[in-house]
Each structure stands twice: as C-alpha cells, then as structure tokens.
Amino acid sequence: MMHAPVRRLCSAMLPVLALCLTACASRPLAPPGALPPVLLPPPPSLGTPLPPVSYSQTAAERIRSWHDRLMATPLMRAPSETPGR
C-alpha cells in the first residue's frame, strides 16, 4: 500500500512525463530549408603572418606553468596524513 505523499508524487509525475513526450514528438517550428544560411568568416589572407610559436607549444607551456604553480601549493606538495583533511 502506497502512502498518500508517494501517490500524489506519482500522480503528478505522469502528466509531466506525458507533456515531455508530446513536446519531443512535435514538429519543429521552421523546416530546415527555411533557416538562414550560416555565414562563415573569410579565410585568412596569404599575407597574414604566422605566429612565431605554434598554438600547441604555447598551450603546453601554459599548462606546465599552471601545473608547477599548483604543485607549489602546500596542500599538493605534502599530502596530509589523514584522508579528507
């Protein structure tokens, strides 16, 4: 036998489930052909200079710097004796 609050909760969840399912089953407002085309920025010109250092190398240096600063904190340098502290 279900208690009254559980029965109310179940009876409230059924209409919500039905609304969610009908919302998922409804048609989209605009067909895909009616949407505006996606405008992309122009590609960089051949005269645009390349950066002196690659993105990957810059990212690796930043990550290494962040890791060194993190490991320099007292908590990361010497783990505590008891877990959770």
Backbone as CSV, one residue per row, in Angstrom:
resi,resn,N_x,N_y,N_z,CA_x,CA_y,CA_z,C_x,C_y,C_z
1,MET,0.849,-1.173,0.000,0.000,0.000,0.000,0.894,1.236,0.000
2,MET,0.645,2.126,-0.921,1.452,3.341,-1.039,0.911,4.404,-0.095
3,HIS,1.803,5.200,0.452,1.395,6.312,1.296,0.848,7.435,0.427
4,ALA,0.100,8.329,1.036,-0.536,9.417,0.299,0.469,10.336,-0.391
5,PRO,1.584,10.753,0.244,2.525,11.634,-0.457,3.164,10.962,-1.675
6,VAL,3.426,9.664,-1.590,4.022,8.952,-2.712,3.019,8.857,-3.847
7,ARG,1.790,8.597,-3.524,0.746,8.504,-4.541,0.565,9.851,-5.240
8,ARG,0.606,10.944,-4.467,0.482,12.286,-5.073,1.666,12.574,-5.991
9,LEU,2.838,12.186,-5.561,4.031,12.425,-6.374,3.941,11.650,-7.685
10,CYS,3.534,10.401,-7.612,3.391,9.594,-8.826,2.320,10.165,-9.744
11,SER,1.220,10.616,-9.165,0.146,11.171,-9.997,0.562,12.508,-10.610
12,ALA,1.479,13.235,-9.983,1.965,14.487,-10.556,3.020,14.220,-11.621
13,MET,3.748,13.117,-11.503,4.807,12.827,-12.471,4.261,12.326,-13.799
14,LEU,3.121,11.656,-13.797,2.568,11.127,-15.034,2.204,12.222,-16.036
15,PRO,1.505,13.295,-15.643,1.227,14.352,-16.629,2.501,15.043,-17.116
16,VAL,3.480,15.197,-16.243,4.743,15.814,-16.665,5.422,14.936,-17.713
17,LEU,5.432,13.640,-17.489,6.008,12.721,-18.464,5.261,12.800,-19.786
18,ALA,3.954,12.840,-19.730,3.159,12.923,-20.961,3.453,14.222,-21.711
19,LEU,3.587,15.340,-20.997,3.907,16.613,-21.657,5.288,16.579,-22.292
20,CYS,6.240,15.977,-21.609,7.594,15.890,-22.166,7.602,15.051,-23.434
21,LEU,6.884,13.948,-23.420,6.867,13.079,-24.593,6.168,13.740,-25.770
22,THR,5.088,14.469,-25.527,4.411,15.142,-26.634,5.238,16.306,-27.154
23,ALA,6.001,16.964,-26.296,6.860,18.058,-26.753,7.978,17.513,-27.629
24,CYS,8.516,16.351,-27.287,9.582,15.754,-28.098,9.041,15.260,-29.434
25,ALA,7.785,14.872,-29.474,7.207,14.319,-30.687,6.660,15.395,-31.623
26,SER,6.583,16.640,-31.170,6.010,17.684,-32.020,6.982,18.071,-33.123
27,ARG,6.457,18.683,-34.162,7.268,19.082,-35.308,8.029,20.366,-34.987
28,PRO,9.190,20.576,-35.601,9.914,21.830,-35.389,9.128,23.002,-35.985
29,LEU,9.362,24.187,-35.473,8.620,25.353,-35.932,8.936,25.705,-37.376
30,ALA,10.191,25.663,-37.763,10.574,26.011,-39.129,11.288,24.827,-39.764
31,PRO,10.958,24.515,-40.999,11.682,23.422,-41.668,13.134,23.851,-41.902
32,PRO,14.046,22.893,-41.995,15.462,23.239,-42.151,15.757,24.098,-43.369
33,GLY,14.986,23.966,-44.443,15.210,24.773,-45.647,14.884,26.239,-45.439
34,ALA,14.039,26.561,-44.465,13.630,27.942,-44.239,14.606,28.696,-43.347
35,LEU,15.572,28.002,-42.766,16.537,28.662,-41.898,17.542,29.456,-42.720
36,PRO,18.047,30.575,-42.195,19.032,31.353,-42.963,20.346,30.584,-43.065
37,PRO,21.086,30.804,-44.143,22.356,30.089,-44.292,23.382,30.582,-43.263
38,VAL,24.288,29.704,-42.926,25.336,30.039,-41.960,26.415,30.825,-42.692
39,LEU,26.752,31.992,-42.163,27.785,32.814,-42.779,29.103,32.591,-42.048
40,LEU,30.109,32.142,-42.779,31.414,31.898,-42.197,32.313,33.104,-42.437
41,PRO,33.237,33.374,-41.542,34.161,34.479,-41.774,35.081,34.136,-42.944
42,PRO,35.631,35.143,-43.587,36.528,34.844,-44.710,37.811,34.188,-44.216
43,PRO,38.422,33.342,-45.031,39.673,32.711,-44.608,40.774,33.764,-44.502
44,PRO,41.787,33.504,-43.707,42.865,34.490,-43.594,43.604,34.627,-44.916
45,SER,44.079,35.815,-45.167,44.788,36.050,-46.427,46.173,35.425,-46.361
46,LEU,46.774,35.267,-47.511,48.112,34.687,-47.559,49.145,35.639,-46.972
47,GLY,48.790,36.916,-46.876,49.712,37.901,-46.326,49.671,37.960,-44.805
48,THR,48.743,37.236,-44.168,48.654,37.247,-42.711,49.849,36.492,-42.144
49,PRO,50.644,37.146,-41.292,51.832,36.449,-40.779,51.448,35.338,-39.805
50,LEU,52.224,34.274,-39.814,52.003,33.172,-38.887,52.577,33.544,-37.528
51,PRO,51.995,33.035,-36.449,52.547,33.341,-35.131,53.951,32.745,-34.996
52,PRO,54.814,33.382,-34.198,56.187,32.881,-34.076,56.263,31.520,-33.373
53,VAL,55.305,31.218,-32.500,55.300,29.952,-31.769,53.954,29.279,-32.032
54,SER,53.968,27.959,-32.201,52.721,27.255,-32.500,51.775,27.278,-31.299
55,TYR,50.503,27.102,-31.581,49.491,27.087,-30.527,49.761,25.941,-29.558
56,SER,50.140,24.783,-30.072,50.371,23.617,-29.211,51.509,23.870,-28.235
57,GLN,52.570,24.512,-28.712,53.709,24.781,-27.841,53.331,25.803,-26.770
58,THR,52.589,26.840,-27.152,52.141,27.841,-26.185,51.231,27.210,-25.146
59,ALA,50.305,26.365,-25.597,49.388,25.705,-24.662,50.153,24.792,-23.716
60,ALA,51.134,24.058,-24.226,51.922,23.162,-23.369,52.694,23.952,-22.314
61,GLU,53.240,25.093,-22.693,53.970,25.923,-21.729,53.034,26.455,-20.650
62,ARG,51.840,26.890,-21.052,50.873,27.412,-20.076,50.415,26.316,-19.124
63,ILE,50.171,25.126,-19.645,49.739,24.007,-18.801,50.853,23.630,-17.838
64,ARG,52.087,23.598,-18.329,53.230,23.278,-17.461,53.371,24.325,-16.355
65,SER,53.216,25.605,-16.714,53.306,26.680,-15.723,52.202,26.530,-14.677
66,TRP,50.978,26.237,-15.131,49.855,26.056,-14.203,50.121,24.865,-13.285
67,HIS,50.637,23.783,-13.840,50.918,22.589,-13.046,51.992,22.875,-12.002
68,ASP,53.030,23.615,-12.390,54.095,23.951,-11.433,53.552,24.813,-10.291
69,ARG,52.695,25.789,-10.619,52.105,26.628,-9.563,51.199,25.808,-8.667
70,LEU,50.452,24.876,-9.234,49.563,24.029,-8.439,50.369,23.142,-7.495
71,MET,51.432,22.557,-7.997,52.240,21.669,-7.166,53.026,22.438,-6.113
72,ALA,53.167,23.745,-6.260,53.891,24.555,-5.283,53.023,24.890,-4.073
73,THR,51.723,24.647,-4.148,50.863,24.932,-3.007,51.131,23.904,-1.905
74,PRO,51.009,24.300,-0.642,51.326,23.376,0.457,50.495,22.095,0.428
75,LEU,49.254,22.187,0.055,48.390,21.008,0.062,48.860,19.970,-0.957
76,MET,49.319,20.432,-2.123,49.743,19.500,-3.159,51.177,19.027,-2.935
77,ARG,51.980,19.823,-2.249,53.375,19.469,-2.041,53.504,18.320,-1.052
78,ALA,52.794,18.401,0.073,52.869,17.361,1.102,51.453,16.883,1.414
79,PRO,51.072,15.731,0.909,49.716,15.239,1.194,49.523,15.014,2.685
80,SER,48.330,15.231,3.137,48.056,15.092,4.563,48.107,13.632,4.976
81,GLU,48.307,13.436,6.247,48.404,12.087,6.805,47.059,11.377,6.777
82,THR,45.995,12.144,7.061,44.661,11.527,7.104,43.869,11.946,5.887
83,PRO,43.193,11.017,5.253,42.394,11.357,4.083,41.264,12.322,4.453
84,GLY,40.970,13.226,3.549,39.874,14.176,3.764,40.262,15.410,4.508
85,ARG,41.499,15.543,4.889,41.929,16.758,5.598,42.967,17.480,4.818
